[in-house]
């Protein structure tokens, strides 16, 4: 069964995913993720970490594996010799428990695990209130996304839905929407993000969809001052998120 979890359909139907790596497992554990079972290689696994993990989940079954079997389950060599089967859940926007003035990142159609993982790390670092993944081409709990996020996929509230569902929900919550768009847009630092705000970013190739551009209260851009006409979506998202966070912190002082 464990080997079949490399297939998105299997992960989704069972509601589980394999998580590998000490850092990723620490993040999942601290976030209160429900573990199903633990697998380790005795001669590789960090004994202290393994004891801490099993102490946190005393009723959990821990299975010793050979190097050969473990290598077939893991995606990379530097896993620390430990992986775990964890229970996953997909939230809808209505399931998010937010304050009255949330800061939300909306990710529209981004597929690359590296970009998704980097944005989730920024979302965690900036203590953003929620992430909404719209029209996600793949599986949120793809092991490559978990790895790229360094486990922050478990620490940030994430909803998965269609763009239409997200827009309907944001409108019902009176959240002002700022869509990243290189054309007919104001510089991101000229806008006010201190109220309920959603920052929308799209793929590097095509940007946010036309539906988001037309739906947004404001279209914003990170000005390109050099020769290049765009930047990595995760970098653009980080720049805008931290401007919003800066404004909110300044507003409190």
VMD Tcl script that draws the C-alpha trace (Angstrom):
set ca {
  {0.00 0.00 0.00}
  {2.79 2.43 0.88}
  {4.34 2.19 -2.58}
  {0.99 3.03 -4.19}
  {0.99 6.42 -2.42}
  {3.11 7.84 -5.21}
  {-0.19 8.10 -7.11}
  {-2.28 11.24 -6.38}
  {-5.57 9.35 -6.73}
  {-4.53 6.84 -4.07}
  {-3.40 9.58 -1.66}
  {-6.66 11.45 -2.15}
  {-8.92 8.40 -1.79}
  {-7.19 7.25 1.39}
  {-6.69 10.71 2.83}
  {-3.06 10.03 3.70}
  {0.41 10.93 2.52}
  {3.97 9.88 3.27}
  {6.09 12.56 4.89}
  {9.85 12.19 4.94}
  {12.59 14.18 6.58}
  {13.22 15.27 10.16}
  {12.32 18.93 9.58}
  {9.09 18.07 7.78}
  {8.04 15.59 10.46}
  {8.84 18.09 13.22}
  {6.59 20.66 11.54}
  {3.79 18.15 11.08}
  {4.06 17.03 14.69}
  {4.08 20.58 16.08}
  {1.04 21.45 13.94}
  {-0.96 18.62 15.49}
  {-1.20 16.52 12.34}
  {-2.56 13.04 12.99}
  {0.07 10.37 12.37}
  {-0.92 6.92 11.17}
  {2.41 5.08 11.43}
  {6.18 5.64 11.48}
  {8.88 3.89 9.43}
  {12.59 4.08 10.08}
  {15.98 2.54 9.32}
  {17.67 1.73 12.68}
  {21.23 2.37 11.51}
  {20.34 5.72 9.90}
  {17.56 7.26 11.96}
  {18.38 9.93 14.52}
  {17.73 8.08 17.77}
  {16.88 11.20 19.79}
  {14.40 12.47 17.21}
  {12.82 9.03 16.84}
  {12.32 8.78 20.62}
  {10.78 12.26 20.72}
  {8.44 11.43 17.87}
  {7.28 8.13 19.31}
  {6.88 9.79 22.73}
  {4.53 12.35 21.18}
  {2.48 9.51 19.70}
  {2.76 6.64 22.22}
  {-0.01 4.58 20.61}
  {1.55 4.81 17.17}
  {3.05 1.78 15.47}
  {6.70 2.25 14.47}
  {8.12 -0.16 11.89}
  {11.78 -0.92 11.32}
  {12.72 -1.17 7.63}
  {15.80 -2.23 5.73}
  {17.74 0.37 3.75}
  {16.55 -1.21 0.52}
  {12.85 -1.09 1.36}
  {13.16 2.42 2.80}
  {14.86 3.71 -0.35}
  {11.86 2.59 -2.40}
  {9.54 4.68 -0.24}
  {11.64 7.82 0.12}
  {12.05 10.48 -2.54}
  {15.51 11.63 -1.50}
  {18.54 10.31 0.37}
  {18.77 12.96 3.10}
  {15.60 12.01 4.97}
  {17.26 11.22 8.28}
  {16.10 7.63 7.92}
  {12.57 8.41 9.12}
  {9.26 8.82 7.36}
  {5.67 8.72 8.51}
  {2.24 8.10 7.12}
  {0.06 11.06 8.10}
  {-3.63 11.78 7.67}
  {-4.42 14.68 5.39}
  {-7.50 16.80 4.93}
  {-8.59 19.23 2.26}
  {-10.36 22.33 3.51}
  {-12.79 24.54 1.64}
  {-12.78 28.32 2.19}
  {-15.88 27.99 4.40}
  {-13.84 25.75 6.74}
  {-11.27 28.47 7.44}
  {-11.50 30.00 10.90}
  {-10.30 33.57 10.34}
  {-10.28 36.83 12.27}
  {-12.28 39.89 11.18}
  {-9.43 41.35 9.12}
  {-7.56 38.43 7.55}
  {-4.60 38.55 5.20}
  {-5.01 35.79 2.62}
  {-2.81 34.54 -0.20}
  {-4.69 33.19 -3.22}
  {-2.62 30.96 -5.51}
  {-4.24 30.64 -8.92}
  {-3.32 27.57 -10.98}
  {0.33 27.34 -9.91}
  {1.65 23.83 -10.54}
  {5.40 23.77 -9.85}
  {6.08 22.18 -6.44}
  {9.09 24.44 -5.87}
  {7.01 27.59 -6.28}
  {4.13 26.29 -4.20}
  {6.47 25.15 -1.45}
  {8.32 28.47 -1.40}
  {5.06 30.40 -1.09}
  {3.91 28.19 1.77}
  {7.20 28.85 3.57}
  {6.64 32.59 3.13}
  {3.05 32.22 4.32}
  {4.30 30.54 7.49}
  {7.16 33.01 8.03}
  {4.83 35.99 7.68}
  {2.10 34.40 9.82}
  {-0.41 34.88 7.04}
  {-3.95 33.93 8.04}
  {-4.72 31.51 5.19}
  {-3.77 30.30 1.75}
  {-6.36 29.42 -0.89}
  {-5.16 27.23 -3.76}
  {-7.46 27.68 -6.74}
  {-7.70 25.33 -9.71}
  {-4.66 23.43 -8.49}
  {-3.46 21.30 -11.44}
  {-2.05 18.58 -9.19}
  {-2.26 17.21 -5.67}
  {-1.65 19.54 -2.72}
  {0.00 16.70 -0.77}
  {2.43 15.80 -3.52}
  {5.61 14.71 -1.66}
  {7.58 17.24 -3.71}
  {5.38 20.08 -2.43}
  {5.67 18.83 1.16}
  {9.44 18.72 0.79}
  {9.67 22.15 -0.91}
  {7.54 23.65 1.85}
  {9.80 22.17 4.55}
  {6.66 20.97 6.27}
  {4.93 24.36 6.41}
  {2.13 22.82 4.37}
  {0.96 21.59 7.79}
  {1.38 24.86 9.70}
  {-0.63 27.21 7.47}
  {-4.43 26.95 7.01}
  {-4.88 25.97 3.35}
  {-8.12 25.69 1.41}
  {-8.40 24.06 -2.01}
  {-11.21 25.01 -4.39}
  {-12.09 26.38 -7.80}
  {-11.51 30.00 -8.62}
  {-15.26 30.57 -8.78}
  {-15.72 29.14 -5.28}
  {-12.94 31.34 -3.92}
  {-14.32 34.50 -5.52}
  {-17.82 33.81 -4.20}
  {-16.47 33.22 -0.69}
  {-14.21 36.30 -0.69}
  {-17.09 38.47 -1.83}
  {-19.35 37.09 0.91}
  {-16.68 37.94 3.50}
  {-16.15 41.46 2.11}
  {-12.45 40.83 1.52}
  {-10.71 43.34 -0.74}
  {-8.93 41.53 -3.55}
  {-5.57 42.66 -4.97}
  {-4.55 40.76 -8.09}
  {-0.98 40.62 -9.32}
  {-0.99 41.79 -12.92}
  {1.74 43.40 -15.00}
  {-0.67 45.40 -17.14}
  {-2.83 48.37 -16.16}
  {-1.88 47.93 -12.53}
  {-0.62 50.20 -9.76}
  {2.63 49.60 -7.91}
  {1.94 47.24 -5.03}
  {3.33 49.64 -2.38}
  {0.74 52.32 -3.23}
  {-2.19 50.26 -1.95}
  {-3.64 49.81 1.54}
  {-3.69 46.24 2.85}
  {-4.63 46.98 6.45}
  {-8.23 45.82 6.01}
  {-9.44 42.32 5.08}
  {-7.22 41.57 2.08}
  {-6.50 38.80 -0.41}
  {-3.38 38.85 -2.58}
  {-3.81 36.87 -5.79}
  {-0.86 35.47 -7.76}
  {-0.87 33.27 -10.84}
  {1.55 31.25 -12.92}
  {4.77 32.75 -14.24}
  {3.80 31.89 -17.79}
  {0.33 33.45 -17.92}
  {-0.19 35.20 -14.58}
  {-3.53 35.23 -12.81}
  {-6.57 34.31 -14.89}
  {-8.70 36.93 -16.58}
  {-11.50 36.09 -14.18}
  {-9.35 37.18 -11.24}
  {-8.12 40.29 -13.03}
  {-11.69 41.40 -13.69}
  {-12.91 40.39 -10.24}
  {-10.18 42.18 -8.28}
  {-10.81 45.46 -6.52}
  {-7.28 46.50 -7.52}
  {-4.68 45.12 -9.90}
  {-1.15 45.57 -8.57}
  {2.37 44.90 -9.79}
  {5.91 44.67 -8.53}
  {7.71 47.22 -10.77}
  {10.40 45.78 -13.00}
  {13.30 48.25 -12.97}
  {15.85 46.21 -14.91}
  {15.85 44.35 -18.20}
  {13.66 41.42 -17.16}
  {9.89 41.79 -17.48}
  {8.82 39.45 -14.67}
  {10.09 37.56 -11.63}
  {9.50 34.23 -9.96}
  {5.94 34.05 -8.64}
  {7.09 33.00 -5.16}
  {9.36 36.05 -4.96}
  {6.60 38.41 -6.12}
  {4.21 36.89 -3.59}
  {6.75 37.32 -0.78}
  {7.32 40.97 -1.66}
  {3.61 41.77 -1.58}
  {2.90 39.72 1.54}
  {5.60 41.49 3.52}
  {4.42 44.91 2.37}
  {0.98 44.01 3.66}
  {2.49 42.73 6.89}
  {4.61 45.90 7.26}
  {1.56 48.10 6.87}
  {-0.39 46.08 9.43}
  {2.42 46.21 11.97}
  {2.82 49.97 11.44}
  {-0.92 50.41 11.85}
  {-0.75 48.82 15.30}
  {2.02 51.09 16.59}
}
mol new
graphics top color blue
foreach p $ca { graphics top sphere $p radius 0.5 }
foreach p [lrange $ca 0 end-1] q [lrange $ca 1 end] { graphics top cylinder $p $q radius 0.2 }
display resetview
